[in-house]
Amino acid sequence: MIQWDGARGWILIQMARWRREIIFILGGLLTGVVAAGFAVLANLATRGFTRIEEAWQYAPLLLTPAGFAASIYLTTRVFPNAQGSGIPQAIAAREIDDQRRRAALVSIRIAVGKIALTALGLLCGASIGREGPTVQVGASVMFFTGRLSPSRQPGLIVAGASAGVAAAFNAPLAGVVFGIEELAKSFEVRTSGLIIATVIAAGLTSQAILGDYTYFGTTHVAIGSLAGWLAVPVCGVVGGLLGGLFSRILIFALGGMPGALGRWIKRYPVVFAALCGLLVALCGIAAGGSTFGTGYAQAHSLLDGSTPPPESFGILKFLANVLSAICGIPGGIFSPSLAVGAGLGANLAPLFPGVALGAVVLLGVVAYFAGVVQSPITAFVIVTEMTDNHHMLVALMLAAIIGTAVSRLISPVGVYHALARNYLPSSTS
């Protein structure tokens, strides 16, 4: 009898462990499917806006403000907590113990709203991306599957968010690093293997639907000279300054802006969003349409030297990013930040004659991105995986570290963790 009780106990323990692993892998597979569908929808929305703009250059003056106003109206009335990139909500959901509060931040309803409203933003020319929202969507999918194992919810949310990054960028290593560095801020040994399994499941599913690809294509540029190495600290400092400034503006605007302006924005969010949309449209027209959308095509053209955007692209894209983010419409800052960094690198490249343009552009990308997110390992891993360039690994690491350090002088707290406080109960914030 004792032997049977012991065997039954061992069997129950193994079944519980297998069920937990199946939940993680199932969630990863679902995240990969949803992320792939999100990517297709976002691309369709971007192409739709491009066709409208090509038909009439000044259409954004009407379409973009109207789209911003509609997006923030639907966000506040129908899909609360779907605003912004969604990464702060995923961070807050991991910190919250109460299931009801957690469900208000990551749920299937939130995921549906996030996908639909991000697509709406891209359809009207907002300077946003889908990668950050995919983090909240992935966390929501894992939260849904995790109802079968409620005790593992924090680990499931980290796994879902990591799978979202991996599927969005087709960068599995970056997904794992992002989960550890940005979301967990520590390495949980019991969950680490399951996070990796979830990321693999999401990545393979996304690849099966969208195909195996490198986000920015393959580049083989390298530093190659002393002048090239001098570009590392310069790009790191400038990128860190601008990235820190961007973070500081977002924290100030979205963290509860004080004074009469803050009260007015809180009272009339739809009007404020429409005004931001109008300014985004003006930036886009001034830049020949290059600042609308994610900025992916412009960053890609700077890396491969095909048809670069105008010299004003970097600063105007920065302004468009700020305006799209501070009004609170659903949409991420990952891709737009990479585009700003690319424009920054292109502007700094003339200071280093003889150095390949693509090399300085990559340094600008990683430095500015690290300055925004203040997660240096995630920054250089994402950029390395997106370009399949290992020749510049050390240079990218140094630029990311410098960019993060300089950014923290301006914005001591990272933008995602600062904004996550908006979603935490006062007792835990």
C-alpha positions as CSV (number, residue, x, y, z in Angstrom):
1,M,0.0,0.0,0.0
2,I,2.8,2.4,0.9
3,Q,4.6,1.6,-2.4
4,W,1.4,2.3,-4.4
5,D,0.8,5.6,-2.6
6,G,4.4,6.6,-3.4
7,A,4.1,5.6,-7.0
8,R,0.7,7.5,-7.3
9,G,2.3,10.6,-5.8
10,W,5.2,10.4,-8.3
11,I,2.7,10.0,-11.2
12,L,0.7,13.0,-10.1
13,I,3.8,15.2,-9.8
14,Q,4.9,14.2,-13.3
15,M,1.4,14.8,-14.7
16,A,1.3,18.3,-13.1
17,R,4.8,19.1,-14.6
18,W,3.8,17.8,-18.0
19,R,0.6,19.8,-17.9
20,R,2.6,23.0,-17.1
21,E,5.0,22.4,-20.0
22,I,2.1,21.7,-22.4
23,I,0.4,25.0,-21.3
24,F,3.6,27.0,-22.1
25,I,4.2,25.3,-25.4
26,L,0.5,25.6,-26.4
27,G,0.6,29.3,-25.5
28,G,3.7,29.8,-27.6
29,L,2.1,28.1,-30.6
30,L,-1.0,30.4,-30.2
31,T,1.2,33.4,-29.8
32,G,3.1,32.6,-33.0
33,V,-0.2,32.3,-34.9
34,V,-1.6,35.5,-33.6
35,A,1.7,37.4,-34.1
36,A,1.8,36.3,-37.7
37,G,-1.8,37.3,-38.3
38,F,-1.0,40.7,-36.6
39,A,2.0,41.2,-38.9
40,V,-0.1,40.5,-42.0
41,L,-2.9,42.9,-40.9
42,A,-0.3,45.6,-40.0
43,N,1.3,45.3,-43.4
44,L,-2.1,45.6,-45.1
45,A,-2.9,48.7,-43.1
46,T,0.4,50.3,-44.0
47,R,-0.1,49.6,-47.7
48,G,-3.6,51.0,-47.5
49,F,-2.3,54.3,-46.1
50,T,0.4,54.4,-48.7
51,R,-2.1,54.1,-51.5
52,I,-4.3,56.8,-50.1
53,E,-1.3,59.2,-49.7
54,E,-0.1,58.4,-53.2
55,A,-3.6,59.2,-54.6
56,W,-3.6,62.6,-52.8
57,Q,-0.6,64.0,-51.0
58,Y,-2.6,66.1,-48.6
59,A,-5.0,63.3,-47.6
60,P,-3.2,62.9,-44.2
61,L,-4.2,66.3,-43.1
62,L,-7.8,64.9,-42.9
63,L,-7.2,61.2,-42.4
64,T,-4.5,61.3,-39.7
65,P,-6.3,63.6,-37.2
66,A,-9.5,61.7,-37.7
67,G,-7.8,58.4,-37.2
68,F,-6.1,59.5,-34.1
69,A,-9.3,60.8,-32.6
70,A,-11.2,57.6,-33.4
71,S,-8.4,55.5,-32.0
72,I,-8.3,57.2,-28.6
73,Y,-12.1,57.4,-28.4
74,L,-12.3,53.6,-28.9
75,T,-9.4,53.0,-26.6
76,T,-10.9,54.9,-23.7
77,R,-14.5,53.8,-24.2
78,V,-14.2,50.2,-25.5
79,F,-10.7,48.9,-24.9
80,P,-9.3,50.6,-21.7
81,N,-5.7,49.7,-20.9
82,A,-5.0,49.0,-24.6
83,Q,-3.2,52.3,-25.1
84,G,0.4,52.8,-25.9
85,S,2.9,50.0,-26.6
86,G,1.4,47.6,-24.1
87,I,4.8,46.7,-22.6
88,P,4.1,48.7,-19.4
89,Q,0.8,46.8,-19.0
90,A,2.6,43.5,-19.3
91,I,5.2,44.6,-16.7
92,A,2.4,45.7,-14.3
93,A,0.5,42.5,-14.9
94,R,3.4,40.4,-13.8
95,E,3.7,42.5,-10.6
96,I,0.0,42.3,-9.7
97,D,-1.2,39.3,-7.7
98,D,-4.9,39.9,-8.0
99,Q,-6.3,38.0,-11.0
100,R,-9.1,40.4,-11.6
101,R,-6.7,43.4,-11.8
102,R,-4.3,41.3,-14.0
103,A,-7.1,40.4,-16.4
104,A,-7.8,44.1,-16.9
105,L,-4.3,44.5,-18.4
106,V,-3.8,41.2,-20.3
107,S,-6.9,39.4,-21.7
108,I,-8.3,38.3,-25.1
109,R,-10.5,41.4,-25.2
110,I,-7.4,43.6,-24.7
111,A,-5.5,41.6,-27.4
112,V,-8.3,42.1,-29.9
113,G,-8.5,45.8,-29.2
114,K,-4.7,46.1,-29.4
115,I,-4.5,44.5,-32.8
116,A,-7.4,46.3,-34.3
117,L,-6.5,49.8,-33.0
118,T,-2.8,49.4,-33.9
119,A,-3.9,48.5,-37.4
120,L,-6.2,51.6,-37.4
121,G,-3.3,53.8,-36.4
122,L,-1.1,52.4,-39.2
123,L,-4.0,52.9,-41.7
124,C,-4.1,56.6,-40.8
125,G,-0.3,57.2,-40.9
126,A,0.6,57.1,-37.2
127,S,4.3,56.8,-36.4
128,I,3.9,53.5,-34.5
129,G,4.8,49.8,-34.8
130,R,3.3,46.4,-34.1
131,E,6.2,44.9,-32.2
132,G,5.5,46.4,-28.7
133,P,1.8,45.7,-29.0
134,T,2.7,42.1,-29.8
135,V,4.3,41.8,-26.4
136,Q,0.9,42.7,-24.7
137,V,-0.9,40.4,-27.1
138,G,1.5,37.5,-26.4
139,A,1.1,38.1,-22.6
140,S,-2.7,38.1,-23.1
141,V,-2.7,34.8,-25.0
142,M,-0.5,33.2,-22.4
143,F,-2.8,34.6,-19.6
144,F,-5.7,33.0,-21.4
145,T,-4.0,29.6,-21.7
146,G,-2.7,29.9,-18.1
147,R,-6.1,29.6,-16.6
148,L,-5.4,25.9,-16.5
149,S,-2.5,26.6,-14.2
150,P,-3.2,29.9,-12.3
151,S,-0.2,29.5,-9.9
152,R,2.2,30.0,-12.8
153,Q,0.7,33.3,-14.1
154,P,3.7,35.6,-13.6
155,G,6.0,33.2,-15.5
156,L,3.4,32.7,-18.2
157,I,3.2,36.5,-18.7
158,V,6.9,36.8,-19.1
159,A,6.9,33.8,-21.5
160,G,4.1,35.3,-23.6
161,A,5.7,38.7,-23.8
162,S,9.1,37.1,-24.8
163,A,7.4,35.0,-27.4
164,G,5.7,38.1,-28.7
165,V,9.1,39.8,-29.3
166,A,10.6,36.7,-30.8
167,A,7.7,36.2,-33.2
168,A,7.5,40.0,-34.1
169,F,11.1,40.3,-35.0
170,N,11.8,36.7,-36.0
171,A,14.6,36.9,-33.3
172,P,14.2,34.1,-30.7
173,L,17.4,35.0,-28.8
174,A,16.2,38.6,-28.5
175,G,12.9,37.3,-27.1
176,V,14.5,35.4,-24.3
177,V,16.9,38.3,-23.5
178,F,14.0,40.8,-23.5
179,G,12.0,38.6,-21.1
180,I,14.9,38.4,-18.7
181,E,16.3,41.9,-18.9
182,E,13.2,44.0,-19.4
183,L,10.3,42.1,-17.9
184,A,11.6,39.8,-15.2
185,K,14.7,41.8,-14.2
186,S,16.0,38.5,-12.9
187,F,16.5,35.0,-14.1
188,E,14.1,32.4,-12.7
189,V,15.7,29.0,-13.0
190,R,12.4,27.1,-12.7
191,T,10.8,29.1,-15.5
192,S,13.8,29.8,-17.8
193,G,13.5,26.5,-19.7
194,L,9.8,27.0,-20.2
195,I,10.3,30.5,-21.4
196,I,12.8,29.3,-24.0
197,A,10.4,26.5,-25.1
198,T,7.6,29.1,-25.4
199,V,9.8,31.4,-27.5
200,I,10.8,28.5,-29.8
201,A,7.2,27.4,-30.3
202,A,6.2,31.0,-31.1
203,G,9.1,31.5,-33.4
204,L,8.7,28.3,-35.3
205,T,4.9,28.9,-35.8
206,S,5.5,32.4,-37.0
207,Q,8.2,31.2,-39.4
208,A,5.9,28.5,-40.7
209,I,3.3,31.1,-41.6
210,L,5.5,34.1,-42.7
211,G,8.6,32.2,-43.8
212,D,12.2,32.4,-42.5
213,Y,13.5,35.9,-42.9
214,T,15.9,38.5,-41.4
215,Y,14.0,41.6,-40.3
216,F,16.3,44.1,-41.9
217,G,17.9,41.7,-44.3
218,T,21.5,40.6,-44.1
219,T,24.3,43.2,-43.9
220,H,28.1,42.6,-43.8
221,V,29.3,46.1,-43.0
222,A,32.1,46.4,-40.4
223,I,34.0,49.2,-38.6
224,G,37.3,48.5,-40.3
225,S,39.2,51.6,-39.2
226,L,40.1,53.9,-36.3
227,A,37.5,56.5,-37.6
228,G,34.9,53.7,-37.4
229,W,35.7,53.0,-33.8
230,L,35.6,56.8,-33.0
231,A,32.0,56.6,-34.3
232,V,31.0,54.2,-31.5
233,P,31.2,56.7,-28.6
234,V,29.8,59.6,-30.7
235,C,26.8,57.6,-31.8
236,G,26.4,56.2,-28.3
237,V,26.4,59.6,-26.6
238,V,24.1,61.3,-29.2
239,G,21.8,58.3,-29.4
240,G,21.6,58.1,-25.6
241,L,20.8,61.8,-25.3
242,L,18.0,61.7,-27.8
243,G,16.7,58.3,-26.5
244,G,16.7,59.6,-22.9
245,L,14.9,62.8,-24.0
246,F,12.3,60.7,-25.8
247,S,11.7,58.6,-22.7
248,R,11.6,61.7,-20.4
249,I,9.0,63.3,-22.6
250,L,6.8,60.2,-22.6
251,I,7.1,59.8,-18.9
252,F,6.2,63.4,-18.3
253,A,3.2,63.3,-20.7
254,L,1.8,59.9,-19.9
255,G,2.7,59.7,-16.2
256,G,0.3,62.4,-15.2
257,M,1.2,65.8,-16.7
258,P,0.8,68.5,-14.0
259,G,-0.7,71.9,-14.5
260,A,-3.5,73.3,-16.6
261,L,-2.3,71.6,-19.8
262,G,-2.4,68.2,-18.1
263,R,-5.9,68.8,-16.9
264,W,-7.0,69.9,-20.3
265,I,-5.6,66.9,-22.0
266,K,-7.2,64.6,-19.4
267,R,-10.6,66.3,-20.0
268,Y,-10.4,66.4,-23.8
269,P,-8.2,63.4,-24.9
270,V,-9.9,63.1,-28.3
271,V,-9.3,66.7,-29.2
272,F,-5.7,66.4,-28.1
273,A,-5.2,63.2,-30.1
274,A,-6.6,64.9,-33.2
275,L,-4.2,67.8,-32.7
276,C,-1.3,65.4,-32.4
277,G,-2.5,63.6,-35.6
278,L,-2.5,66.9,-37.4
279,L,1.1,67.6,-36.4
280,V,2.1,64.1,-37.4
281,A,0.5,64.7,-40.8
282,L,2.5,68.0,-41.2
283,C,5.7,66.2,-40.2
284,G,5.0,63.5,-42.8
285,I,4.2,66.0,-45.6
286,A,7.4,68.0,-44.8
287,A,9.4,64.8,-45.0
288,G,7.9,63.7,-48.3
289,G,5.8,61.0,-46.6
290,S,8.8,59.2,-45.1
291,T,7.8,59.7,-41.4
292,F,4.4,58.0,-41.7
293,G,4.1,54.4,-40.3
294,T,6.8,52.2,-38.8
295,G,9.8,53.7,-40.6
296,Y,10.9,50.2,-41.6
297,A,11.3,50.9,-45.3
298,Q,13.4,54.0,-44.6
299,A,15.6,52.3,-42.1
300,H,16.1,49.4,-44.5
301,S,17.0,51.8,-47.3
302,L,19.6,53.5,-45.1
303,L,21.2,50.2,-44.2
304,D,21.4,48.9,-47.8
305,G,22.1,52.3,-49.4
306,S,19.3,52.0,-52.0
307,T,17.0,55.1,-51.8
308,P,17.7,56.9,-48.6
309,P,15.0,59.3,-47.1
310,P,15.7,63.1,-46.9
311,E,18.3,64.4,-44.4
312,S,15.5,65.7,-42.2
313,F,14.1,62.2,-41.7
314,G,15.7,61.5,-38.4
315,I,14.5,64.6,-36.5
316,L,11.0,64.7,-38.2
317,K,10.6,61.0,-37.4
318,F,11.6,61.7,-33.8
319,L,8.9,64.4,-33.6
320,A,6.3,62.1,-35.2
321,N,7.2,59.4,-32.7
322,V,6.7,61.7,-29.8
323,L,3.4,63.0,-31.1
324,S,2.0,59.5,-31.8
325,A,3.1,58.3,-28.3
326,I,2.0,61.1,-26.0
327,C,-1.6,61.1,-27.2
328,G,-2.0,57.5,-26.0
329,I,-3.2,55.7,-29.2
330,P,-2.3,52.0,-29.2
331,G,1.0,51.4,-31.0
332,G,4.6,50.5,-30.3
333,I,7.8,52.5,-30.3
334,F,10.2,49.6,-31.2
335,S,10.2,50.0,-35.0
336,P,9.8,53.8,-35.1
337,S,12.8,54.0,-32.6
338,L,14.9,51.9,-34.9
339,A,14.0,54.2,-37.7
340,V,15.0,57.3,-35.8
341,G,18.3,55.7,-34.9
342,A,18.9,54.9,-38.5
343,G,18.2,58.5,-39.4
344,L,20.5,59.7,-36.6
345,G,23.3,57.4,-37.9
346,A,22.9,58.8,-41.4
347,N,23.2,62.3,-40.1
348,L,26.4,61.5,-38.2
349,A,28.0,59.5,-41.0
350,P,29.6,62.5,-42.8
351,L,31.7,63.1,-39.6
352,F,33.5,59.8,-40.3
353,P,34.7,59.8,-44.0
354,G,35.8,56.4,-45.2
355,V,33.5,54.5,-42.8
356,A,30.7,52.6,-44.5
357,L,27.3,54.4,-44.1
358,G,25.6,51.1,-43.1
359,A,28.1,50.7,-40.2
360,V,27.3,54.2,-38.7
361,V,23.6,53.7,-39.3
362,L,23.7,50.4,-37.3
363,L,25.5,52.2,-34.5
364,G,22.9,54.9,-34.5
365,V,20.1,52.3,-34.4
366,V,21.4,50.4,-31.4
367,A,22.5,53.6,-29.5
368,Y,19.2,55.3,-29.8
369,F,17.1,52.2,-29.2
370,A,19.2,51.4,-26.1
371,G,18.7,55.0,-25.0
372,V,14.9,54.6,-25.3
373,V,14.4,51.2,-23.7
374,Q,17.5,51.3,-21.4
375,S,18.1,47.6,-21.9
376,P,21.5,47.4,-23.6
377,I,21.7,43.6,-24.0
378,T,18.2,43.5,-25.6
379,A,19.2,46.4,-27.9
380,F,22.3,44.9,-29.4
381,V,20.9,41.4,-29.5
382,I,17.8,42.5,-31.4
383,V,19.9,44.6,-33.9
384,T,22.4,41.8,-34.4
385,E,19.6,39.2,-35.1
386,M,17.7,41.6,-37.3
387,T,20.6,42.2,-39.6
388,D,22.5,38.9,-39.2
389,N,25.6,41.0,-38.8
390,H,28.2,39.5,-36.3
391,H,31.1,41.6,-37.6
392,M,30.0,44.6,-35.5
393,L,29.0,42.7,-32.4
394,V,31.5,44.3,-30.1
395,A,31.0,47.8,-31.5
396,L,27.2,47.4,-31.1
397,M,27.6,46.2,-27.5
398,L,29.7,49.3,-26.7
399,A,27.3,51.7,-28.4
400,A,24.4,50.1,-26.5
401,I,26.1,50.4,-23.2
402,I,27.1,54.0,-23.8
403,G,23.6,54.9,-25.0
404,T,22.0,53.4,-22.0
405,A,24.4,55.1,-19.5
406,V,23.9,58.5,-21.1
407,S,20.1,58.0,-21.3
408,R,20.0,57.3,-17.6
409,L,21.5,60.7,-16.9
410,I,18.4,62.3,-18.4
411,S,15.8,59.7,-17.5
412,P,16.9,57.7,-14.4
413,V,14.0,55.2,-14.8
414,G,13.4,53.3,-18.0
415,V,10.3,54.4,-19.9
416,Y,8.5,51.0,-19.7
417,H,8.9,50.6,-15.9
418,A,8.1,54.3,-15.3
419,L,4.8,54.0,-17.2
420,A,4.0,50.6,-15.6
421,R,3.4,52.5,-12.4
422,N,0.3,53.9,-14.0
423,Y,-1.3,50.5,-13.9
424,L,-0.2,49.3,-10.5
425,P,-2.3,49.6,-7.4
426,S,-1.1,52.4,-5.1
427,S,0.0,49.8,-2.6
428,T,2.5,48.1,-5.0
429,S,3.6,51.2,-7.0
